[in-house]
Each structure stands twice: as C-alpha cells, then as structure tokens.
Amino acid sequence: MQFLDERVNRLPAPFELEWRHVSGKPWDWKLVRISNPAFQIPADAC
C-alpha cells in the first residue's frame, strides 16, 4: 500500500472523476469512472 501511496502522490495531474445522475433526486449520484492516464501499476507490483 505504501508503494501505491508514493506513486499516487507524485502524479503530475489530478484524477478525473465521472459521475452519473441516477434518478430524479438531486442527491442521487453514482461514481462510474476514476481515471488518470499517468497512473499505471506495474505487473510485478501485484
């Protein structure tokens, strides 16, 4: 986990969050995507 914390904290750009409004209720939103092209997890880290 520390490995991921260090990589995330050094990224040059923030994460982009994509939300979708689920219903007619003003508070009813769902997080559908989190992206950051600069963030990649190496295969040997898992």
N, CA, C and O atoms as CSV, one atom per row, in Angstrom:
chain,resi,resn,atom,element,x,y,z
A,1,MET,N,N,0.819,-1.187,0.000
A,1,MET,CA,C,0.000,0.000,0.000
A,1,MET,C,C,0.868,1.258,0.000
A,1,MET,O,O,0.527,2.250,-0.644
A,2,GLN,N,N,1.963,1.218,0.704
A,2,GLN,CA,C,2.850,2.381,0.731
A,2,GLN,C,C,3.377,2.672,-0.673
A,2,GLN,O,O,3.529,3.834,-1.052
A,3,PHE,N,N,3.654,1.629,-1.438
A,3,PHE,CA,C,4.120,1.783,-2.815
A,3,PHE,C,C,3.104,2.586,-3.633
A,3,PHE,O,O,3.477,3.507,-4.359
A,4,LEU,N,N,1.823,2.235,-3.513
A,4,LEU,CA,C,0.774,2.947,-4.247
A,4,LEU,C,C,0.628,4.383,-3.760
A,4,LEU,O,O,0.466,5.298,-4.567
A,5,ASP,N,N,0.683,4.583,-2.457
A,5,ASP,CA,C,0.584,5.940,-1.908
A,5,ASP,C,C,1.673,6.844,-2.489
A,5,ASP,O,O,1.402,7.985,-2.863
A,6,GLU,N,N,2.898,6.336,-2.566
A,6,GLU,CA,C,4.008,7.128,-3.079
A,6,GLU,C,C,3.803,7.460,-4.555
A,6,GLU,O,O,4.071,8.585,-4.978
A,7,ARG,N,N,3.333,6.498,-5.339
A,7,ARG,CA,C,3.123,6.734,-6.772
A,7,ARG,C,C,1.981,7.724,-7.003
A,7,ARG,O,O,2.093,8.607,-7.854
A,8,VAL,N,N,0.903,7.589,-6.269
A,8,VAL,CA,C,-0.246,8.484,-6.441
A,8,VAL,C,C,0.117,9.903,-6.052
A,8,VAL,O,O,-0.277,10.846,-6.738
A,9,ASN,N,N,0.848,10.076,-4.983
A,9,ASN,CA,C,1.191,11.416,-4.509
A,9,ASN,C,C,2.161,12.148,-5.434
A,9,ASN,O,O,2.259,13.373,-5.363
A,10,ARG,N,N,2.875,11.436,-6.293
A,10,ARG,CA,C,3.833,12.068,-7.204
A,10,ARG,C,C,3.255,12.338,-8.598
A,10,ARG,O,O,3.975,12.834,-9.465
A,11,LEU,N,N,2.015,12.036,-8.828
A,11,LEU,CA,C,1.434,12.237,-10.156
A,11,LEU,C,C,1.333,13.718,-10.492
A,11,LEU,O,O,0.998,14.529,-9.629
A,12,PRO,N,N,1.623,14.079,-11.751
A,12,PRO,CA,C,1.587,15.498,-12.132
A,12,PRO,C,C,0.172,16.042,-12.321
A,12,PRO,O,O,-0.032,17.253,-12.243
A,13,ALA,N,N,-0.792,15.183,-12.564
A,13,ALA,CA,C,-2.167,15.643,-12.816
A,13,ALA,C,C,-3.130,14.968,-11.839
A,13,ALA,O,O,-2.869,13.854,-11.386
A,14,PRO,N,N,-4.230,15.627,-11.514
A,14,PRO,CA,C,-5.203,15.026,-10.600
A,14,PRO,C,C,-6.015,13.919,-11.279
A,14,PRO,O,O,-6.044,13.821,-12.506
A,15,PHE,N,N,-6.655,13.109,-10.485
A,15,PHE,CA,C,-7.556,12.089,-11.006
A,15,PHE,C,C,-8.821,12.769,-11.524
A,15,PHE,O,O,-9.264,13.778,-10.977
A,16,GLU,N,N,-9.393,12.206,-12.582
A,16,GLU,CA,C,-10.650,12.703,-13.125
A,16,GLU,C,C,-11.769,11.773,-12.663
A,16,GLU,O,O,-11.676,10.556,-12.820
A,17,LEU,N,N,-12.818,12.348,-12.098
A,17,LEU,CA,C,-13.955,11.576,-11.615
A,17,LEU,C,C,-15.149,11.818,-12.521
A,17,LEU,O,O,-15.468,12.960,-12.853
A,18,GLU,N,N,-15.808,10.735,-12.918
A,18,GLU,CA,C,-17.004,10.859,-13.759
A,18,GLU,C,C,-18.208,10.375,-12.956
A,18,GLU,O,O,-18.234,9.246,-12.466
A,19,TRP,N,N,-19.191,11.240,-12.834
A,19,TRP,CA,C,-20.398,10.950,-12.072
A,19,TRP,C,C,-21.604,10.882,-13.002
A,19,TRP,O,O,-21.650,11.562,-14.027
A,20,ARG,N,N,-22.565,10.065,-12.636
A,20,ARG,CA,C,-23.832,9.992,-13.381
A,20,ARG,C,C,-24.978,10.219,-12.412
A,20,ARG,O,O,-25.004,9.692,-11.300
A,21,HIS,N,N,-25.917,11.018,-12.872
A,21,HIS,CA,C,-27.122,11.265,-12.087
A,21,HIS,C,C,-28.032,10.059,-12.275
A,21,HIS,O,O,-28.445,9.766,-13.398
A,22,VAL,N,N,-28.349,9.358,-11.196
A,22,VAL,CA,C,-29.050,8.078,-11.269
A,22,VAL,C,C,-30.570,8.222,-11.354
A,22,VAL,O,O,-31.227,7.442,-12.043
A,23,SER,N,N,-31.121,9.199,-10.670
A,23,SER,CA,C,-32.577,9.354,-10.658
A,23,SER,C,C,-32.938,10.838,-10.652
A,23,SER,O,O,-32.076,11.697,-10.837
A,24,GLY,N,N,-34.189,11.121,-10.444
A,24,GLY,CA,C,-34.648,12.498,-10.381
A,24,GLY,C,C,-34.331,13.188,-9.069
A,24,GLY,O,O,-34.555,14.390,-8.927
A,25,LYS,N,N,-33.816,12.443,-8.116
A,25,LYS,CA,C,-33.466,13.025,-6.820
A,25,LYS,C,C,-32.154,13.800,-6.950
A,25,LYS,O,O,-31.195,13.285,-7.524
A,26,PRO,N,N,-32.097,15.013,-6.435
A,26,PRO,CA,C,-30.893,15.825,-6.622
A,26,PRO,C,C,-29.647,15.265,-5.926
A,26,PRO,O,O,-28.534,15.648,-6.286
A,27,TRP,N,N,-29.795,14.395,-4.966
A,27,TRP,CA,C,-28.652,13.847,-4.235
A,27,TRP,C,C,-28.238,12.456,-4.742
A,27,TRP,O,O,-27.293,11.876,-4.208
A,28,ASP,N,N,-28.904,11.921,-5.735
A,28,ASP,CA,C,-28.695,10.546,-6.166
A,28,ASP,C,C,-27.700,10.469,-7.333
A,28,ASP,O,O,-28.099,10.413,-8.496
A,29,TRP,N,N,-26.424,10.467,-7.013
A,29,TRP,CA,C,-25.354,10.395,-7.997
A,29,TRP,C,C,-24.546,9.120,-7.777
A,29,TRP,O,O,-24.476,8.606,-6.661
A,30,LYS,N,N,-23.940,8.617,-8.843
A,30,LYS,CA,C,-23.135,7.398,-8.764
A,30,LYS,C,C,-21.790,7.661,-9.444
A,30,LYS,O,O,-21.739,8.182,-10.558
A,31,LEU,N,N,-20.720,7.301,-8.769
A,31,LEU,CA,C,-19.388,7.411,-9.338
A,31,LEU,C,C,-19.193,6.248,-10.307
A,31,LEU,O,O,-19.267,5.087,-9.906
A,32,VAL,N,N,-18.943,6.555,-11.584
A,32,VAL,CA,C,-18.852,5.499,-12.598
A,32,VAL,C,C,-17.439,5.317,-13.154
A,32,VAL,O,O,-17.145,4.280,-13.749
A,33,ARG,N,N,-16.568,6.296,-12.975
A,33,ARG,CA,C,-15.213,6.144,-13.502
A,33,ARG,C,C,-14.236,7.052,-12.767
A,33,ARG,O,O,-14.544,8.198,-12.439
A,34,ILE,N,N,-13.047,6.504,-12.519
A,34,ILE,CA,C,-11.926,7.270,-11.987
A,34,ILE,C,C,-10.771,7.022,-12.941
A,34,ILE,O,O,-10.427,5.874,-13.219
A,35,SER,N,N,-10.173,8.092,-13.441
A,35,SER,CA,C,-9.082,7.890,-14.394
A,35,SER,C,C,-7.954,8.890,-14.174
A,35,SER,O,O,-8.151,10.001,-13.682
A,36,ASN,N,N,-6.782,8.448,-14.557
A,36,ASN,CA,C,-5.588,9.278,-14.582
A,36,ASN,C,C,-4.591,8.550,-15.477
A,36,ASN,O,O,-4.007,7.550,-15.061
A,37,PRO,N,N,-4.386,9.040,-16.706
A,37,PRO,CA,C,-3.503,8.339,-17.639
A,37,PRO,C,C,-2.072,8.176,-17.132
A,37,PRO,O,O,-1.373,7.254,-17.554
A,38,ALA,N,N,-1.632,9.042,-16.249
A,38,ALA,CA,C,-0.256,8.965,-15.740
A,38,ALA,C,C,-0.085,7.858,-14.696
A,38,ALA,O,O,1.042,7.473,-14.386
A,39,PHE,N,N,-1.180,7.349,-14.159
A,39,PHE,CA,C,-1.107,6.335,-13.109
A,39,PHE,C,C,-1.165,4.945,-13.721
A,39,PHE,O,O,-2.160,4.576,-14.345
A,40,GLN,N,N,-0.115,4.187,-13.547
A,40,GLN,CA,C,-0.066,2.806,-14.024
A,40,GLN,C,C,0.578,1.945,-12.957
A,40,GLN,O,O,1.575,2.333,-12.347
A,41,ILE,N,N,0.005,0.777,-12.737
A,41,ILE,CA,C,0.535,-0.175,-11.766
A,41,ILE,C,C,1.345,-1.224,-12.526
A,41,ILE,O,O,0.794,-1.907,-13.390
A,42,PRO,N,N,2.636,-1.369,-12.229
A,42,PRO,CA,C,3.430,-2.377,-12.896
A,42,PRO,C,C,2.922,-3.783,-12.562
A,42,PRO,O,O,2.411,-4.017,-11.466
A,43,ALA,N,N,3.064,-4.710,-13.499
A,43,ALA,CA,C,2.574,-6.071,-13.310
A,43,ALA,C,C,3.248,-6.768,-12.128
A,43,ALA,O,O,2.618,-7.606,-11.484
A,44,ASP,N,N,4.470,-6.458,-11.832
A,44,ASP,CA,C,5.181,-7.132,-10.735
A,44,ASP,C,C,4.829,-6.562,-9.363
A,44,ASP,O,O,5.311,-7.074,-8.352
A,45,ALA,N,N,4.011,-5.527,-9.300
A,45,ALA,CA,C,3.619,-4.907,-8.031
A,45,ALA,C,C,2.464,-5.642,-7.354
A,45,ALA,O,O,2.217,-5.426,-6.168
A,46,CYS,N,N,1.764,-6.489,-8.069
A,46,CYS,CA,C,0.587,-7.170,-7.516
A,46,CYS,C,C,0.960,-8.419,-6.764
A,46,CYS,O,O,0.086,-9.107,-6.237
